[in-house]
Structure formats: structure tokens, C-alpha cells
Amino acid sequence: MPLNRRRFLALALGWPVVANATTISPVNDYQPTDLVETLLSRAHIPRHSNELWVLVDDKEASLSVFRGNTLIDRIAPISLGRAGAKTQRVRGDNVTPLGEFRINRFNYQSQWHIFIGIDYPTPPHARMALEKGIYSQADYEAYFDYYRRHGYPPQTTALGGAIGIHGIGRGDPDIHGNYHWTQGCVAVTNEEIERVAALVSVGTRVVIR
């Protein structure tokens, strides 16, 4: 399917809900630096020649697995958040977060067939949230306190959580093939998520740009 025909899905699908909506209003008058965007400018460069890593490209609606600079597998089209992909995401806005992440969990009993979780929100996302007034100073400190104690970021702050790469489960393949339908995750078919899960592991770097 030509990518220019891929559209954002605005209607309710009746599929399971991942996050609850909330309204966030920035309080700062200045334009903060987009730290995540700055980091993304060099995130596509392999850390070493043998690194296995994943690139999710918003514009191409594709997911590619690389070994260094060598392409191992490419999946297209994929589905992203109904509201697009942005560096700043808040809970319930149906946005896929852009950034550099690490895989930190697998769920093989997921309603989405297989769920591969990533460590969103990352510290750069938390820093941006503080600069934009989405996090208070207390929220920001609580984020890092949680991260230090648990080894992964909190999933219930204003930035939301439960972001990952997953299949469509019992969802409609036709909707998946024509629309961006998720609430912020990266979705592929059930067969494709099996391919991805067989290649990656906890710690694999995932770049969403």
C-alpha cells in the first residue's frame, strides 16, 4: 500500500485500552530545547559494527533490524499512534514517543500476541517534561527516585507508559494495513512480531524517529 494513503485512525476501535487520558497544560513561556530531537540526530549510528539494533521510521512507516549497518529484516507498513509520533508524549494522547530506547521486557501472553516493552519514558523525556511544565520539580525527582529503586522508569506519571512493539492480537488486519491505530505503541502483524522477537533481546537498542 502506498504510504501516502496511510491515515490516522480517529474512531474508537473497541480494542483494549492501554492508557487513560489526561489534560496537561505547559506553564513555561519560553521554548525549551528539544533534548530528544537532539539525541536522535546521532541515534541512527550503530554503537559498534556488530550491534543489533532496531530502527522505527515514522515517515516510512517501517521497522528495520540492523546488525551494525547491515539490514537484517525490514517490515512495512507498520502502525503507530493514532495521533502521530512526537518527541513529547503525555498520558492518553495516542502519540508514539520518538527517541532512543532499550528493550526491557517481553510478554508472550499479551493480548497483542507478543509485547516487547521499551524503557519509555527515558531520562531525556523526563527532562523535557520538567522544562515544559508537564513535570513539577517534585515529579522530576520522584521519576529518578523510582528509576533508581526499580531499575526501570515509572509507568503511571503524566508521561504515560506501557509503550512497546507488539502484534495485532485478534485485531483487524485490514485496519492495521491501512491506518495508524495504536495508542502509542508500534504495531506489526502477529507473524512479524514473532520475527522481531526471535532477533532481539532485553537491552537491544530501539530508535524511533
Beta strands, then each sheet from edge to edge (+ up, - down):
strand 1: 7-8
strand 2: 52-57
strand 3: 62-67
strand 4: 70-75
strand 5: 85-86
strand 6: 96-97
strand 7: 99-110
strand 8: 113-118
strand 9: 164-166
strand 10: 179-180
strand 11: 186-187
strand 12: 205-208
sheet 1: 1+ 10+
sheet 2: 4+ 3- 2+ 12+ 7- 8+ 9- 11-
sheet 3: 5+ 6+
end
